[in-house]
Amino acid sequence: MSKTDIKVGDLVEMVSSGDLRLPEMQRRYVWRATRVRDLLDSLYRGYPSGSILVWETDREQPSKDLSLKQAASPFTGRILLLDGQQRLTSLTAVIKGEPIKVRDRKKPIEILFNLEHPENLSEFTEVDSDTDSPLTEPDEYEPDDNGTDDLTLQERMKQMTFIVASKALAQQKN
């Protein structure tokens, strides 16, 4: 087995073109929008995002589409994504502006970039449990356990680089 470095954009194109599929035994997409935001933040800061494990075979294997729109490919089932589905599905959805299919409904991932984020960023960890419904976010600010519960929604948003779009945020005049 050899390691190959591939650009994120090339992987996104492989997903969109249908060249990269999931083996039929893979679980469904389960990430919440906050996990997608945190992935984008990690990539923006230059942090490692983990390896993607792909199986390339000469024989067609039982496969399925990822949770977003993929083109038909004559090579379906020959390049299978074994590890990295959540990350690649999320990145493809954000980069291509495609909604993700969750329980037969299409839901967009709306991540906003804060142009006014400070250079010295405070670190916030808001990764939610995967047992909650994917891509749904509370409409109201909920305090977390990292000491920031005394900040208002607007104060917290000013400190973050990437923000999940929400009804509460849309109501802010700025």
NORWOJO-V452802 format. One record per residue. SS is DSSP state (2 for helix, 1 for strand, 0 for the rest). Layout:
ss-><SS:SS>
This chain:
ss-><0:0:0:0:0:0:0:2:2:2:2:2:2:2:2:2:2:0:0:0:1:1:1:0:0:0:0:0:0:0:0:0:2:2:2:2:2:2:2:2:2:2:2:2:2:0:0:0:0:0:0:0:1:1:1:1:0:0:0:0:0:0:1:1:0:0:0:0:0:0:0:0:0:0:0:0:0:0:1:1:1:1:1:0:2:2:2:2:2:2:2:2:2:2:2:2:0:0:0:1:1:1:0:0:1:1:1:0:0:0:1:1:1:0:0:0:0:0:0:0:0:0:0:0:0:0:0:0:0:0:0:0:0:0:0:0:0:0:0:0:0:0:0:0:0:0:0:0:0:0:0:0:2:2:2:2:2:2:2:0:0:1:1:1:0:0:2:2:2:2:0:0:0:0>
